[in-house]
Amino acid sequence: MTQLDVRPPAADDGGGRSVEGMRTKGLSGNSVGLLGSAVIGVSTVAPVYCLTSTLGSTAGEVGLQMPAVFLAGFLPMLLVAFAYRELNKAMPDCGTSFTWTVKAFGPRVGWMCGWGLVIATIIVLSNLAGVATSYFWLLAGEITGSGSVAALDGNKAVHIVTCLALIAAATVISYRGMTATKGVQYTLVGLQLLVLAVFVAMAFSKAGSADFPTGAGFSWSWLNPFAVGSFAAFTAGLSLSIFMYWGWDACLTANEETSGSSRTPGRAALIAMVVLVGSYLATGVAAQMVVGSGGRGLGLANPDTSDNVFAALAGPVMGPALGVLLFVAVLASAAASLQTTFIPVARTVLAMSTYAALPASYAEVHPRFRTPGRATVTSGIATGVFYTVMTLVSEHVLVDTIYALGLMICFYYALTAFACAWYFRADLLRSGRDLLFKGLFPVVGGALLTAVFAKTLIDMWDPAYGSGSSVLGVGSVFVIGVGLLAVGVAVMLVMQRRSPAFFRGEVLTRSTPALAAED
């Protein structure tokens, strides 16, 4: 491991020109191009996993208006993506939300924004590892034709050991650098999108047949969000939809390792968003046409299958042989996302350490692989410990922790969107483009996510939210969500004593040059 070098050559601004005054964190520059960056963004979201786990829940909330809710969830994410793009143009830094909000709002708000990203990512990593483990044994059972093999996932010891092995493998791949990450991702993302396309095509071809009596004929009203039965149902569906888009910003946290660091990641994020919304709409429409959104039979909202829709639809829609491919796609989706999700957490920790917001040891990079080695390994260990403890303590606690994830997502995305408008406030009246992309779009996106944050916070208070458990009459999800933010405040106060210069605003200010990667 090597310490941070603060006097490297100038970095590329994306147009072949050097940016004077930029320094390096030691990451490997120009390791990823536009396609690789977009693939990382799509992979981190894990579209096939998101679809199998949320199609049923969303249909249960909003019925046939599920495609409209997918579009509604896409809107704030798209608006926030514009904010990320504009901030990245001005400050291509792997700290992304942390660095940008510090420059806009000061060290304390920025530190909490970084904390929200890190905690959200650790929760997602543990969830992805658990899903990948379950599908590993489910697929093994399908291939061997043995129910006892598939049942091994229900053995807590076997499940935990398998989960830890997958986390270790993902950590090793991420540790070895962006080139290794990119190679694995092309295969896994390509596989899951191909299988998803086959599922959609076969669902369309079988829609309306006698074998699927619960199917529904397509209607353009499915795309009308105002047709949702109630505002409560709409916000519940919207919260699920927003979760389905989380992770596209991973390509921004790899900006210092991307060719054209100031422009390519922003373009890649928008490409990833388009791929995701297209995949979600096509799958949602096809699924409703073939089985409907009701709670009977193969209907998406059937409570017996709604938490894992593809497991129920794989055989009927694709047949026994091709149906196995859908299990492979879900496993590939979870495994791919498990690996790329290490990118944002490790690089955010690296940036926070570089700017003295966390202990200096996390600013070290591997001399050969040029990755934030210590931060990556620590993230892997934290994920393994978190998942193991939560699984042993209570399955309910683990479920509620996942439900609390939405609070963290809205928290740091909204802060980043508002940071864009505030940072560029002097530029907003210079042109119509600046007003829209640096001001209006980010503010609207941030406001929408803030509204979802507030509504989720209110709903979490009810013990019925999540697993149904409570602490002193308050919903466990609320206690966990707010508690994780409170832990962040406590850690921040400790770091304030250890690193007073950062919190006095002496390390990272609006005028501080970005810390870029070496060429």
Secondary structure, 3 states (H helix, E strand, C coil): CECCCCCCCCEECCCCCEECCCEEEEEECCCECHHHHHHHHHHHHCHHHHHHHHHHHHHHHHHHHHHHHHHHHHHHHHHHHHHHHHHHHHCCCCCCHHHHHHHHHCHHHHHHHHHHHHHHHHHHHHHHHHHHHHHHHHHHHHHHCCHHHHHHHHCHHHHHHHHHHHHHHHHHHHHCCHHHHHHHHHHHHHHHHHHHHHHHHHHHHHCCCCCCCCCCCCCHHHHCHHHCCCHHHHHHHHHHHHHHHCCCCHHHHCHHHECCCCCHHHHHHHHHHHHHHHHHHHHHHHHHHHHCCCCCCCCCCCCCCCCCHHHHHHHHHHHHHHHHHHHHHHHHHHHHHHHHCHHHHHHHHHHHHHCCCCCHHHHCECCCCCCCHHHHHHHHHHHHHHHHHHHHHCHHHHHHHHHCHHHHHHHHHHHHHHHHHHHCHHHCCCCHHHHHHHHHHHHHHHHHHHHHHHHHHHHHCCCCCCCCCEECCEEHHHHHHHHHHHHHHHHHHHHHHHCHHHHCCCCCCCCCCCEEEEC
